[in-house]
Amino acid sequence: MVARDPDTDLASLGRVSTSYPSTIAAPVEHEIVVTKSRFITTVAPVSSVEDADRVIAEVRRRRWDARHNCTAMVTGVLGDQARSSDDGEPSGTAGVPMLEVLRRRGLTDVVAVVTRYFGGVKLGAGGLVRAYSTSVSETLDRAALVHRRPLTRVTVDVPHAEAGRIDNVLRDWVRRHDATLGEPAYGSTATFELWVPGAAVEPLRADLAAGSAGALAPVVGEERVVDVAAE
């Protein structure tokens, strides 16, 4: 597993939740054709509304010749901010259906842009809703999910002579405890960073003590919402 800290601690949220919306790991693009119209969808992870607007502007720049570039976004660690645009399609036939797909998938910090090149045949309201929904859904099927979990930061300072052995021990430990290992830092000692479920902090402390004859003691830090790539 790989962790990415979205720089959000639990105190800043005002409440602690055991479940957070997921996001995606990287941009994905996918095209479908419906009754001669081309629907090209771009979905991308974003860090803010401004970041989503940047993605939308880039797609519109590249696909300036398209009749429509419809959009939907959900942002915020709790998925509490949303926006959509039909971009000239009949009201409610594009942006809202796209947004509903993002909501049904339980996603946040993601933007979807569906570019339509008109094929000369009108699809009707129902056909447009199905086309835009299907475009986003099929594109998300190709995206790698990133889950978000409340985890506690733990660091362990290890003498360089023991770093290789402890690295192997910790890699095995995180796999068995639904935790994740960050990038080590090397200075006067090797410092390993782990993101650990709250209930696993004490077992980690005990396992480190047992595996080092009491020489290693973890330093427990803050609890944050951390991105963890789905396996």
TORVEXFI-100763 format. One line per 10 residues: number of its first residue (from 1); their letters; for each residue x, y, z of N, C-alpha, C. Coordinates in steps of 0.05 Angstrom, whole numbers, plus 32768, in hexadecimal, padded with zeros to 4 digits. Layout:
NUM) a) X Y Z X Y Z X Y Z ~ ...;
REM end
This chain:
1) mvardpdtdl) 8011 7FE8 8000 8000 8000 8000 8012 8019 8000 ~ 8007 802E 7FF5 8015 8048 7FF4 8004 805D 8001 ~ 8010 806E 8011 8001 8082 801F 8007 809E 8014 ~ 7FF3 80AF 8013 7FF7 80CB 800B 7FE6 80DB 801F ~ 7FF3 80EE 802D 7FE6 80FE 8041 7FD8 8116 8034 ~ 7FBE 8119 8034 7FB0 8130 8029 7FB1 8148 803B ~ 7FC2 8148 8050 7FC6 815F 8061 7FAC 8167 8070 ~ 7F9D 8153 8079 7F85 8158 8088 7F86 8148 80A2 ~ 7F87 8156 80B8 7F86 8147 80D2 7F69 8146 80DB ~ 7F63 8133 80ED 7F48 812E 80F4 7F3C 8145 8105;
11) aslgrvstsy) 7F4D 8153 8114 7F42 816A 8123 7F37 817F 8111 ~ 7F44 8183 80FA 7F3B 8199 80E8 7F20 8193 80DC ~ 7F18 8179 80DC 7EFE 8172 80D0 7EE7 8178 80E3 ~ 7EEC 817B 80FD 7ED7 8180 8110 7ECA 8168 811A ~ 7ECF 8151 810E 7EC4 8138 8117 7ED5 8121 810D ~ 7ED3 810A 811A 7EE2 80F3 8112 7ECF 80DF 8105 ~ 7ED5 80D6 80ED 7EC5 80C2 80DF 7ED6 80AA 80DA ~ 7EC9 8092 80D9 7ED8 807A 80D3 7ED7 8074 80B5 ~ 7EC8 8084 80A5 7EC6 807E 8089 7EC7 8098 8079 ~ 7ED8 8099 8065 7EDB 80B1 8054 7ED9 80A9 8037;
21) pstiaapveh) 7ECF 80BB 8026 7ECE 80B5 800A 7EEA 80AF 7FFF ~ 7EEB 809F 7FEA 7F04 8098 7FDD 7F0A 80AC 7FC7 ~ 7F21 80AA 7FBA 7F27 80BA 7FA3 7F34 80A7 7F8F ~ 7F40 80B2 7F7A 7F4E 80A2 7F66 7F6C 80A9 7F66 ~ 7F7C 8097 7F5C 7F99 809A 7F5E 7FA5 80AC 7F48 ~ 7F99 80AB 7F30 7FA5 80B9 7F19 7F8F 80BF 7F04 ~ 7F94 80D2 7EF3 7F81 80D8 7EDD 7F7D 80C0 7ECB ~ 7F64 80BE 7EC1 7F5D 80A9 7EAE 7F4C 80B5 7E98 ~ 7F50 80AC 7E7F 7F40 80B6 7E69 7F34 809E 7E5A ~ 7F1B 80A1 7E51 7F0D 808B 7E44 7EF8 8096 7E31;
31) eivvtksrfi) 7EF4 8089 7E1A 7EE1 8092 7E06 7ECC 807D 7E00 ~ 7EB3 8086 7DFD 7E9E 8075 7DF2 7E90 8084 7DDB ~ 7E83 8075 7DCA 7E74 8080 7DB4 7E57 8078 7DB7 ~ 7E45 808B 7DB7 7E28 8086 7DBA 7E1A 8094 7DA2 ~ 7E0E 8084 7D90 7E00 808E 7D79 7E0F 80A4 7D6B ~ 7E28 809E 7D65 7E3B 80AF 7D55 7E47 80C6 7D65 ~ 7E3D 80CC 7D7D 7E49 80E0 7D8E 7E60 80D4 7D9E ~ 7E77 80E2 7D9F 7E8E 80D8 7DAF 7E8D 80E6 7DCA ~ 7E90 80D5 7DDF 7E91 80DF 7DFB 7EAC 80D7 7E06 ~ 7EBD 80EB 7E0A 7ED8 80E7 7E14 7ED9 80F1 7E31;
41) ttvapvssve) 7EDE 80DF 7E44 7EDD 80E6 7E60 7EF9 80E7 7E6C ~ 7EFE 80FB 7E7B 7F17 80FE 7E8B 7F0E 80FF 7EA8 ~ 7F19 80ED 7EB9 7F15 80F0 7ED6 7F31 80F3 7EE2 ~ 7F33 8104 7EF6 7F4D 810A 7F02 7F4A 810F 7F20 ~ 7F5E 8108 7F30 7F5E 810F 7F4C 7F65 812C 7F4F ~ 7F59 813B 7F62 7F5F 8157 7F66 7F61 815C 7F84 ~ 7F6E 8172 7F8B 7F71 8179 7FA7 7F5F 8190 7FB0 ~ 7F51 819D 7F9D 7F40 81B3 7FA4 7F2E 81BA 7F8D ~ 7F1B 81CD 7F91 7F0B 81D7 7F7B 7F1C 81E4 7F66 ~ 7F30 81F3 7F6F 7F41 8201 7F5C 7F51 81ED 7F4B;
51) dadrviaevr) 7F5A 81D8 7F57 7F68 81C3 7F48 7F55 81B6 7F34 ~ 7F3C 81B1 7F3B 7F29 81A6 7F29 7F24 81B9 7F11 ~ 7F22 81D3 7F17 7F1E 81E7 7F02 7F35 81E7 7EEF ~ 7F4D 81E2 7EF9 7F65 81E1 7EE8 7F63 81C9 7ED5 ~ 7F5A 81B2 7EDF 7F57 819A 7ECE 7F42 81A0 7EB8 ~ 7F2C 81AC 7EC0 7F16 81B2 7EAD 7F21 81C5 7E97 ~ 7F2F 81DA 7E9F 7F3A 81ED 7E8C 7F4D 81E0 7E78 ~ 7F5D 81CD 7E82 7F70 81BF 7E70 7F61 81AE 7E5C ~ 7F4C 819F 7E65 7F3D 818F 7E52 7F30 81A1 7E3D ~ 7F24 81B7 7E46 7F17 81C9 7E33 7F2B 81D5 7E1F;
61) rrrwdarhnc) 7F43 81DA 7E28 7F57 81E4 7E16 7F5E 81D0 7E01 ~ 7F62 81B7 7E09 7F69 81A2 7DF6 7F52 819A 7DE4 ~ 7F3A 819D 7DEE 7F22 8194 7DDE 7F10 81AC 7DD8 ~ 7F1D 81C1 7DCF 7F0E 81DA 7DCA 7EF9 81D8 7DB4 ~ 7EFD 81C4 7DA3 7EEB 81C1 7D8C 7ED3 81B0 7D92 ~ 7ED0 81A6 7DAA 7EB9 8195 7DB2 7EA1 81A7 7DB7 ~ 7E89 819C 7DB3 7E71 81AB 7DB8 7E6C 81AE 7DD6 ~ 7E73 819A 7DE6 7E6E 819B 7E03 7E86 818F 7E12 ~ 7E8D 819C 7E28 7E9F 8192 7E3C 7E91 8193 7E57 ~ 7E82 817E 7E5E 7E71 817E 7E76 7E82 8174 7E8E;
71) tamvtgvlgd) 7E7B 817E 7EA6 7E8D 817A 7EBD 7E7D 8172 7ED6 ~ 7E8B 8165 7EE8 7E81 815F 7F03 7E99 815B 7F15 ~ 7E97 8165 7F2D 7EAD 8162 7F40 7EA2 815E 7F5C ~ 7EB0 814F 7F6C 7EAB 814D 7F89 7EC5 8152 7F97 ~ 7EC6 8164 7FAB 7EDE 816A 7FB9 7EDA 816B 7FD7 ~ 7EF0 816C 7FE6 7EEF 816C 8003 7EF2 8150 800E ~ 7F01 814E 8024 7F07 8134 802F 7EED 8124 8036 ~ 7ED8 8132 803C 7EBE 8126 8042 7EAB 8125 802A ~ 7EB5 812F 8013 7EA5 8130 7FFB 7E8D 8143 7FFD ~ 7E90 8159 800C 7E7A 816A 8011 7E78 8182 7FFE;
81) qarssddgep) 7E89 8183 7FEA 7E87 8198 7FD6 7E83 818B 7FBA ~ 7E70 8195 7FAB 7E6A 8189 7F91 7E62 819F 7F7D ~ 7E67 819A 7F64 7E60 81AE 7F4F 7E5E 819E 7F35 ~ 7E4C 81A7 7F23 7E4A 819B 7F09 7E41 81B0 7EF4 ~ 7E45 81A9 7EDB 7E3D 81BB 7EC5 7E35 81AA 7EAD ~ 7E1E 81B2 7EA1 7E14 81A5 7E88 7E22 81B1 7E6F ~ 7E2F 81C7 7E72 7E3E 81D4 7E5C 7E2E 81D4 7E41 ~ 7E15 81DD 7E43 7E05 81E0 7E2B 7DF3 81C8 7E24 ~ 7DF6 81B1 7E31 7DE3 819C 7E2D 7DC9 81A3 7E3C ~ 7DB3 8196 7E35 7D9A 819C 7E44 7D9D 8199 7E62;
91) sgtagvpmle) 7D91 81AB 7E71 7D95 81AB 7E8E 7D90 8190 7E9B ~ 7DA3 8187 7EAB 7DA0 816E 7EBA 7DA7 8155 7EAB ~ 7DB0 8157 7E92 7DB6 813F 7E82 7DD3 8137 7E82 ~ 7DE5 8147 7E8D 7E02 8141 7E8C 7E10 8144 7EA7 ~ 7E12 815D 7EB1 7E22 8161 7EC9 7E17 8152 7EE1 ~ 7DFD 8154 7EE6 7DF1 8146 7EFD 7DF4 8128 7EFB ~ 7DED 811B 7EE5 7DF2 80FE 7EE3 7E0F 80F7 7EE7 ~ 7E22 8107 7EDD 7E3E 8102 7EE2 7E44 8103 7F00 ~ 7E39 8118 7F0D 7E3E 811B 7F2A 7E32 8104 7F3A ~ 7E1B 80FA 7F31 7E0F 80E4 7F40 7E20 80CB 7F3E;
101) vlrrrgltdv) 7E2E 80C7 7F28 7E40 80B0 7F26 7E57 80B3 7F3B ~ 7E63 80CB 7F3D 7E78 80CF 7F50 7E6E 80CA 7F6C ~ 7E55 80D3 7F72 7E49 80CF 7F8D 7E44 80B2 7F92 ~ 7E39 80A4 7F7F 7E33 8087 7F83 7E4D 8077 7F87 ~ 7E63 807F 7F7B 7E7C 8071 7F7E 7E89 8078 7F99 ~ 7E7E 808C 7FA8 7E8A 8093 7FC2 7EA5 80A1 7FBF ~ 7EA7 80B3 7FAB 7EC0 80C0 7FA5 7EC0 80DE 7FAD ~ 7ED8 80E8 7FB2 7EDC 8104 7FB6 7EF7 810C 7FAB ~ 7EFC 8126 7FAB 7F15 8131 7F9F 7F1A 8125 7F84 ~ 7F05 8126 7F73 7F06 811C 7F58 7EF5 812E 7F46;
111) vavvtryfgg) 7EFF 8131 7F2D 7EF0 8141 7F19 7EEC 812F 7F00 ~ 7ED5 8132 7EF4 7ECF 8124 7EDB 7EC8 8138 7EC5 ~ 7ED4 8136 7EAE 7ECD 8146 7E97 7EC6 8134 7E80 ~ 7EAE 8137 7E75 7EA5 8127 7E5E 7EA3 813A 7E46 ~ 7EB4 8135 7E33 7EB3 8144 7E1A 7EA2 8136 7E06 ~ 7E8F 8144 7DFA 7E7D 8138 7DE5 7E82 8145 7DCA ~ 7E88 8134 7DB7 7E89 813C 7D9B 7E6F 8132 7D8E ~ 7E5E 8144 7D87 7E43 813D 7D7D 7E45 812E 7D63 ~ 7E36 8118 7D61 7E37 8107 7D4A 7E20 810B 7D36 ~ 7E10 811F 7D3B 7DFB 8126 7D28 7DE0 811A 7D2E;
121) vklgagglvr) 7DDF 8109 7D43 7DC5 80FD 7D4B 7DBF 8105 7D68 ~ 7DA8 8111 7D6C 7DA0 8118 7D87 7D99 8100 7D98 ~ 7DA1 8100 7DB1 7D9E 80E9 7DC2 7D85 80EB 7DD4 ~ 7D7A 8102 7DD7 7D64 8106 7DE9 7D6E 8108 7E06 ~ 7D5D 8111 7E18 7D65 8115 7E34 7D6E 80FB 7E41 ~ 7D5F 80E6 7E3E 7D66 80CD 7E4A 7D7F 80C1 7E3F ~ 7D83 80C4 7E25 7D9C 80BA 7E18 7DB4 80C9 7E21 ~ 7DB1 80E3 7E25 7DC8 80F3 7E2F 7DCF 80EB 7E4B ~ 7DBB 80E8 7E5C 7DC0 80E0 7E78 7DD0 80C6 7E79 ~ 7DC6 80B2 7E69 7DD4 8098 7E68 7DF0 809A 7E5D;
131) aystsvsetl) 7DF4 80AA 7E48 7E0E 80AD 7E3C 7E22 80BA 7E4F ~ 7E1A 80CF 7E5C 7E2D 80DD 7E6E 7E32 80CC 7E87 ~ 7E1E 80BF 7E92 7E22 80AD 7EA9 7E34 8096 7EA2 ~ 7E2F 8089 7E8B 7E3F 8072 7E83 7E5C 807B 7E7E ~ 7E60 8092 7E72 7E7B 809B 7E6C 7E8C 809D 7E86 ~ 7E80 80AA 7E9A 7E8F 80AD 7EB3 7E92 8092 7EC1 ~ 7E7D 8082 7EC1 7E7F 8068 7ECF 7E94 8056 7EC3 ~ 7E95 8054 7EA9 7EA8 8043 7E9C 7EC5 804D 7EA0 ~ 7EC8 8068 7EA1 7EE3 8073 7EA6 7EEC 806D 7EC2 ~ 7EDA 8070 7ED5 7EE1 806A 7EF1 7EE8 804C 7EF5;
141) draalvhrrp) 7EDB 803B 7EE5 7EE2 801E 7EE6 7EFF 8019 7EE0 ~ 7F0C 802B 7ED2 7F28 8029 7ECA 7F3B 8037 7EDD ~ 7F30 8045 7EF1 7F41 8054 7F03 7F49 8044 7F1B ~ 7F61 8049 7F26 7F6A 803D 7F3F 7F60 804C 7F56 ~ 7F52 803F 7F69 7F47 804C 7F80 7F5C 8051 7F95 ~ 7F57 8067 7FA4 7F67 806D 7FBC 7F54 8071 7FD3 ~ 7F57 8060 7FE8 7F46 8062 7FFF 7F51 8076 8013 ~ 7F3F 8081 8023 7F48 8094 8038 7F40 8089 8053 ~ 7F54 808A 8065 7F4F 807E 8080 7F5B 8091 8095 ~ 7F4F 8091 80AD 7F5C 809F 80C3 7F72 808E 80CF;
151) ltrvtvdvph) 7F8B 8097 80CC 7FA2 8088 80D6 7FB3 8099 80E7 ~ 7FC2 808D 80F8 7FD4 809A 810B 7FF1 8098 8101 ~ 7FFF 80AF 8101 801B 80AF 80F9 802D 80A5 810F ~ 803E 8092 8108 8051 8087 811C 806C 8087 810F ~ 8081 8090 811D 809C 808E 8113 80AD 807D 8126 ~ 80C1 8070 811A 80D3 805F 8128 80F0 8065 8120 ~ 8101 806D 8132 811D 8072 812D 812C 8058 8131 ~ 813C 8050 811D 814A 8037 811D 8167 803B 8116 ~ 817A 802F 8125 8196 8031 811D 819A 8026 8101 ~ 81AD 8032 80F2 81B1 802B 80D6 81B7 800D 80D3;
161) aeagridnvl) 81C6 8002 80E6 81CD 7FE6 80E5 81B5 7FD3 80E5 ~ 819F 7FDD 80F1 8186 7FCD 80F3 8171 7FD5 80DF ~ 8177 7FE9 80CF 8162 7FF4 80BE 8156 7FE0 80AA ~ 8168 7FD0 809D 815E 7FBD 808A 814B 7FA8 8096 ~ 8153 7F9E 80AD 8142 7F8A 80BA 8128 7F95 80C3 ~ 8128 7FAD 80CF 8110 7FB9 80D9 80FE 7FC2 80C2 ~ 810A 7FCA 80AB 80FA 7FD1 8094 80E9 7FB8 808B ~ 80F6 7FA1 808A 80E7 7F88 8083 80D2 7F82 8097 ~ 80D8 7F85 80B1 80C5 7F7F 80C6 80AC 7F92 80C3 ~ 80B1 7FAC 80BF 809B 7FBF 80BD 808A 7FBA 80A4;
171) rdwvrrhdat) 8097 7FB3 808E 8087 7FAD 8075 8074 7F96 8079 ~ 807E 7F82 8087 806C 7F6B 808D 8056 7F74 80A1 ~ 805D 7F84 80B5 804B 7F8C 80C9 8033 7F9D 80BD ~ 8039 7FB0 80AC 8024 7FC1 80A1 8010 7FB0 8090 ~ 801B 7F9C 8082 8009 7F8B 8072 7FF5 7F7C 8084 ~ 7FFD 7F75 809C 7FEC 7F66 80AE 7FDA 7F77 80BF ~ 7FDE 7F91 80BF 7FCF 7FA2 80D2 7FC1 7FB9 80C3 ~ 7FBD 7FB7 80A9 7FAE 7FCB 809A 7FBA 7FE7 809E ~ 7FD4 7FE8 809F 7FE3 8001 80A2 7FF3 8006 8088 ~ 8002 801C 8088 8012 8022 8070 802C 802E 8079;
181) lgepaygsta) 8040 802A 8068 805C 8033 806F 8063 804A 805D ~ 806C 8060 8069 8075 8077 805A 8092 8075 8051 ~ 809D 808A 8047 80B9 808A 803E 80CB 808D 8056 ~ 80E0 807D 8058 80F3 8080 806F 8104 8099 806A ~ 810E 80A4 8080 8120 80BB 8080 813B 80B2 808D ~ 8151 80BA 8081 816B 80B1 808C 817B 80C9 8095 ~ 8182 80C9 80AE 8193 80DD 80BA 81A6 80CF 80CD ~ 81A8 80D8 80E6 81B9 80C9 80F9 81AE 80AD 80FF ~ 8194 80AA 80FA 8187 8090 80FB 8175 808D 80E3 ~ 816A 8075 80DE 8156 8071 80CA 813B 8075 80D8;
191) tfelwvpgaa) 812A 8087 80CD 8110 808D 80D9 80FB 8082 80C6 ~ 80EB 806E 80D1 80D5 8062 80C1 80BB 806F 80CA ~ 80AA 8075 80B6 8090 8081 80BA 807B 806D 80B3 ~ 8068 8069 80C6 8051 8058 80C1 8037 8068 80C5 ~ 8022 8060 80B7 8007 806B 80BC 7FF6 8053 80C4 ~ 7FED 8054 80DD 7FE2 803C 80EA 7FC6 8041 80F5 ~ 7FB4 802E 80F2 7F9A 8031 80FF 7F9D 8034 811D ~ 7F8C 8045 8129 7F8F 804B 8146 7F91 8032 8157 ~ 7F82 801E 8151 7F81 8006 8161 7F9B 7FF5 815E ~ 7FAB 7FFB 814A 7FC3 7FEC 8145 7FDC 7FF9 8151;
201) veplradlaa) 7FDA 8010 815D 7FF1 801E 8168 7FFE 800E 817E ~ 7FEE 8005 8191 7FFA 7FF5 81A7 8005 7FDA 819E ~ 7FF8 7FCC 818C 8005 7FB3 8182 801F 7FB9 8174 ~ 8022 7FD0 8166 803B 7FD7 8159 8050 7FDC 816E ~ 8049 7FEA 8183 805C 7FF0 8199 8066 7FD5 81A5 ~ 8054 7FC3 81AA 805B 7FA9 81B6 806C 7F99 81A3 ~ 8065 7F98 8189 8074 7F88 8176 8090 7F93 8172 ~ 8093 7FAE 8171 80AE 7FBA 816F 80BF 7FB3 8187 ~ 80B3 7FB5 819F 80C2 7FAF 81B7 80CB 7F92 81B7 ~ 80BA 7F80 81AF 80C1 7F64 81AF 80D6 7F5E 819A;
211) gsagalapvv) 80D5 7F6C 8183 80E7 7F66 816D 8102 7F74 8170 ~ 8105 7F85 8185 811E 7F93 8188 8129 7F92 81A5 ~ 811E 7F7F 81B4 8126 7F7C 81D0 8121 7F96 81DF ~ 810C 7FA4 81D8 8105 7FBD 81E6 8115 7FD6 81DD ~ 8125 7FD3 81C8 8136 7FEA 81BF 8127 7FFE 81AF ~ 8111 7FF6 81A1 8103 8008 8190 80E8 800F 819B ~ 80E2 802A 819C 80C9 8033 81A6 80BD 8047 8191 ~ 80A5 8043 8188 8099 8055 8174 8091 806F 8181 ~ 8092 8085 8170 8089 809F 8178 806E 80A3 816B ~ 8059 80A6 817A 803E 80A9 8170 8037 80C6 816B;
221) geervvdvaa) 802E 80CC 8152 8028 80E8 814B 800A 80EC 8147 ~ 8004 80FD 8133 7FE8 8106 812F 7FD8 80F1 811F ~ 7FBE 80F3 8121 7FAC 80E2 8111 7FA2 80F3 80FA ~ 7FA3 80E9 80E1 7F9B 80F7 80CA 7F8B 80E5 80B7 ~ 7F7D 80F2 80A5 7F71 80E2 808F 7F86 80DF 8079 ~ 7F8D 80C6 8074 7FA3 80BF 8062 7F99 80B0 804A ~ 7FA4 80B6 8032 7F9D 80A7 801A 7FAD 808D 8019 ~ 7F9F 8077 8014 7FAC 805D 8012 7FA2 8050 7FF8 ~ 7FB5 804A 7FE6 7FAE 803E 7FCD 7FA1 8023 7FD1 ~ 7F8B 801E 7FC3 7F7D 8004 7FC5 7F8F 7FEE 7FB9;
231) e) 7F8F 7FD7 7FC5 7F9F 7FC1 7FBB 7F91 7FB3 7FA3;
REM end
